[in-house]
Amino acid sequence: MRWRQIILGVVLCVSGSGLAGAECGWVLWEKARYSDSDLDWARASNKPEWNIHRAYETMMECEYSKQRVWELKTKQRDPSDNPGIERVEKVPNELLWIYFKGGASSEYEWMCLPGTIDPRPKS
């Protein structure tokens, strides 16, 4: 699904039409999901928080920034420096799952999308 959004955004930018008109670029999005316990995860995953980190002129700039954000967040959540964190699972430059002692968890996902694409679900 994500690749369809990227391809559509590139086509819209190149064709000069689209939601953002002539203003095309790349946006670094962060999707975060939180849960108080393993039992709460299904409900929590239905309501992710979406945040825009920054807009970039090129996809390469956005991807470089995504890598830096992932590295920083991973370093900040290192279990050896945070006694409340049980474990961390990672997909380099893409995903980060944090499992806290007591059952709470957080999931972070970063993506670079064309400026014409808004990944947030429609209400």
N, C-alpha and C positions, 0 to 999 in steps of 0.2 A: 504494500500500500504506500509506503513512504517513497519508493522509487517512482510510482505513478505521479505523486505530488511534485516531485522534483522535475520530472520530465515535462509535466504540464506547466509548471512555473517557468521553465526555460523557454518553452514554445511561446508562452504569453509574453515574456520579456523580449524575445527576438522579434515577434510579430508586432510589437508595439501596442498591443491591446491587453486588457486584463484589469484586475482589481486596482492595481496601483498606477495605472496609466503609464506614463513614460518613466516613472520612478522605479527602476528595478535595481536590485542589489541582493544581498544575502543576509539572512537574519539567523543569529545563534539563539536557539530556543532551549530552555531547560524544562523538562517535565519531572515533577517530584510527586511521589506518593508516600504517605505516612500511615502507619498502623500502630495501634497501642498493643496489639497482641496478634498471634498467629490466627486466632479465630476472627479477628476484625479485618483481616487482609482483603477479603472479597469485597467488603463494603468500602474500604478505603481506596481500593484500586479503581473504583468507579468514579472517584472525584479527584483526579490529579490536579496539582497546581501547575500552571504554565507561567513561565517568566521569560521575558526577552532579556538576554544579556547585552546584546549590541547588534547594530547593523554594519555590514561591510560592503565595500564595492565589488569585491571578487569572492568567488567560492573558496579560492586558496587561502585568502585572509581569514575567512570564517572558519575553515577547517583547522588552520593553525591555532586560532583562538580556542576552538573547541578542545583541542589537544591540551592546551595550557590550562583551561578550566578543569578538565578531567584530572590532570596531574595534581593541581592544587587541592581539589576536593578529596582526592585519594590520599594525599599526604596529610591533610587535616583530620582524616578519619582513620588513621593508622591505629589498629588495636593496641600496639605496644605503647602508644602515647596516650591512649584513652581507655582507662580501666572499665568504663561502662559499656564498651563495645565488645561483643563476644567474637564476631568474625565479620570479614568483608569479602564479598565476591565481586569480581570485576570482569568487564569486557573492555579491553583497552580503547580509550578515546570515545566510548559509546555509553556504557552502562556502569552503574555502581550500586550494589545492594549492601546495606549496612544492617546487621543484626545486633541488637542491643541485649544485654543481660536483662532478663525479665520478660522477654518475648516481643518487645516493640521492634519495629523495623522501618527502614526508609529505602526507597528506590529512586535513583536519579538517572535520567536519560537526557543526552544532549544531541541536538540535530541542527544542521545547517540547511535552511530551506530558502528558496527564492523569496524575495520580498512580497510577491503576489500571493504566497501561500500562508494561510493561518491554520495551524494544525489543531487548534482548540475545537472541541465538538460544538456543533451548532445547538443552540438552546431549543 
